[in-house]
Amino acid sequence: MSGEHELRMRISELETEVSRLKARLRKCSPDVRSLLAHRGFQVFRSAATEKNLLLPPNPRYRGPYLRWFSRYSFRLFLRDVIRHGEAVPEGRTTRFVTSDVYARYLNDLKRWGLIRCSSAGCALESQVRSLGPTLEWWVGHILKNRMGFSCLRQVFFRRLPVGGDFDLIASVEGRITYIEVKSSPPKQIFQKEISAFLDRMNLLGPVLTVFLIDTELRMKDKLVPMLETGLQRIGTAKPELQRLESELFHHEHRLYLVNAKGGIEENLRRVVADHLHARPGHL
């Protein structure tokens, strides 16, 4: 048997095993729409397209783009590019990346068809005004394609006594999970937003909730006290958050405050593992 034939057989075996694992994951993590329906929540609308997302138009570039997107510095760079819109500078404008890194990121955006350049200068091809929807999409991509969970984005329900949409609702091993995603830095997050988030959480009653902020700044100074104040407002007997590790905090291993330090995917995995270990019986 030739080496090439053996390799093809091994690849086929691995593909079969991957299919089995995906089937097992789907069994452990049933469809999120079904879970919501069983609890009396009928989804009125959720994001079904890539409208308002900053993604390469050619699918062949999605892989390298998403690898860059996992970098905090690249997301900061993209926010800066979106801010400039029709007049994207070709030289560094943000202190968060070096000149060499800025040039590398900019060249990739050009190559991927996200930026057009002419004698008049460079401009963003897309009309997006915020990185927020793309960040939500990417977190959903992690949950669905890398962690194997059923997930909906930008979810609206009919006739609920709370405003706003649910950024992400997932089925994590059969547990309804609500994830709020913030692309703004802590200084642009206010108590009313925290209160609205907690009201949505209280109404939905998820087993696991994550408040995710795309920042590497400290959580203890502002966000932890704001969440504790919000929990106290909704009648939580012991609203104090505990540090899980680094800049990850939790309330009774059900509500987590998460930032981007150390990597968003890594932090989500850490939170899910902690929750499943601390509350194996869905309590």
N, C-alpha and C positions, 0 to 999 in steps of 0.2 A: 504494500500500500504506500503510495507516494506521500511525501510530507504535505503537499498541497491538499490532497484528499483528506488526510487526517485532520488538517486545520479546518476544512469545510465542515467535516462531521462534528468537530468540537464546537464550532460556531453554532451549528444547528442545535446541538444539545443545550448550549447556553441560552439560545433564543427560546427554546421550549421551557427551560427552567424559569426564565424571566417571565414568560406568559403565565406559568403556574403561580409565581409569586404575586404578580399583579392581580390574578383572580382571587388569591387568598386575602390580599389587601382590600379588594372591593367587598369581600364578604365580611371582613372585620370592620370596614368603614362604609356602611350602606349609603346610598344616595342621599344627599343633604335635603333635597326637595321632599323626599319621603319622610325623613325625620321631622321636618317642619310641619308637614301635613298631618302627621300623627299627633302633633301637639296643637293642632288647630290653626296653624299659620299657613295661609295660602299666598304664595309669592305672586305679587301683582306684576312686578317687573324686575329684571336684573340685566346687567351688561352682557350682551351677546355678541358684540362686535368690537373691533379695535379702534373705533372712532375716538378722537381726541387723545390718542396715545402716540408717544414719540418712539416709533419703532422703524427699523429699516424697511423700506417698501419691498425689497427683494428678500425672500425667505432664506436664501443662502447665507445672508449676513447675520441672521438672528443669533446663531451660535456664538460667534466672537463678540457681538454686541452685548449679549447677556452675560458673558464672562466679564467684560468691562463693567457692566452695570452692577455687578456684585461688589465693586470697589466703591467705597465711600467717596474717594476723591473724584471719581468719574461722575457720580451723581451730583456732587457739588459743581463740577464743571458744566454738566448739562443744565443745572438751574441757572448758571451764569449765561449760558448760550441762549436759553429761553428768554431771559430777562432782556438781552440785547436784540433778539428777534431779527429785525430787518437790517441790522448793522453789527454783525458778529465780528469782533476784533480778531485779527490774526496773531496778535501778541497777547501774552498773559494779562488777564485783568483781575484775577483772584489770587489772593495770597495762599490759598489752600493747596495749590499745585505749583510745581516748578515750571519754568519756561519750557524745558524739554518735554515734560509730561503734557503740558497744555498743547504744544505743537503736535505731539503724537496723537492725542485725543482728537484734535481738530482735523488732522489728516484722515483719520479713520472715519469721522463723520462725513467728510467729503467723499471718500471712497464708497461709503455705504449709501450715498444718495440722500443724506439728511441735511446737507448744506450745499448750496450752490454759490459759486464764486464767479465774478466777472471783473471788468476793469473798474466798476463802481464799488467793488468790495464783496463781502460775503454775507449771505442771509440764510436764515433757517427756512427750509422748504415747507415744513409743517406750520400750521396755524395754532399749535398748542400754546396755551398761556400759563400752564403750570405743569410741573413734573408729577404732581399728586396722583392723577389717574394712572399714569404709567407705573408709578411705584406700587399702587394697589394691584395692578395687573401682574407685576413681577412677583409680589408676595403670593398672589394666587397661583402663579406658575410654579413657585417653590412648593406650595402645599399640594398641588395636583400632580405635577410631573416629577418632582424629586422626593416627595414624602408619601405620595400615593393616596391622598385624601380627596374625597369629593368636595367641591368648593363652588360657591357662587359669589359674584362681585357686584357691588352697588345694588343691593337688594332693597326693594320697596314692598311694603305690605299695604293692603287696603285698610282704611278706617282705623288707624292706630292713633292713640292719644299722644304720640310723640312725633317730633319733627325730624327731618333728615333721613338719609339712607344708612343702611348697615354696610360698611365698606366691604367686609368679607364675612361670610358665614360658611363654615366647613363642618364636615363630619369626621371627627378624629376618633377612630375606632368606635363609631356609633355614638359619640358624644357631640352634641351641638356645641360648636365653638364659634365665638364672635371675636373678630379682630378689627380693631379700629386702627387705621394707618394715618399717621401725620407726617407730612413732608416738611412742615414748618419747624423752625428752631424753637426751643422752649420759650424764648422771650415773646413769641407770637402766638402762644397758646394761653387761653384765658379760662377763668373759672367757669364761665357759662358754657364753654365747649366741653369741659370735663363733666359738668352737670348733665348736659344733653346726652353725652355718651353713657353715663351711668343710668339715666332714665331709660335709654334704649336697652341696656343690659338688663335692667330690672324687669322690663316688660317681656323680653324674649326668654329670660331665665336660662341662659346657656350653662352648661356644665363647666366650660372653660372659656375665659375671656382674656384677651390680650390687648393692651394699649401700647402700640408700637410707634416710636418716634424716631425718624431718620436723623439722628444726631449722635455725636460721640461726646457730647457735653454731659456733665453730672446730672443725675436725676434727683439727688437728695435735696438739693437747695430749693427747688421750686415745684417740680412735678409731684414728688412724694407728698409734700404737705397739701397740695391741691387735691390730689386723689383722696387723701385722708379726710379733708374737709367735705368733699363730695359724698364719701361713704357715710360720714356722720349725718349729713343732710337727709339721706334716704333711710336713716334709722338703723344703721349697722351698729351693733352693740360694741364691738371692738374694731374700730376703723384703722388701726395702726398697720402699716405695711412693714414687712420684714425683708431684709436683704437676702437674696438667694446666693448671689455671687457678683462681684464686680458691680456693674450698673444694672443688674436685674433684680427686681423687687417683686414680692408677691403678697397677696392677702389670702390667707388660709389655703394656699396652693390652688386657688380657683381663678383669681384675678391677678394678672401679671403686668407689670410695667417694664417695658423692654426698650433699649436703645440699640444703636447700630455698632457700638464698640465691640470688636471681636468678630463682627459679621452678622448680618441679619439672619441668614439661613442657620448658622450655627446657634444663634440665640433662640430661634424658634424651636430647633431640635432640643435644646437644653430645657426649655420651658415645657414642651410636651412630655419629655422624659420625666421631669420632676413631677408634673401633675399626675401622670399615669402611675408613678411609683408611690406618691403620697396618698392618692385617692383611687385605689384599684377597684373599688366598688361603686364608682360613679357618684360618690357622696360629696 
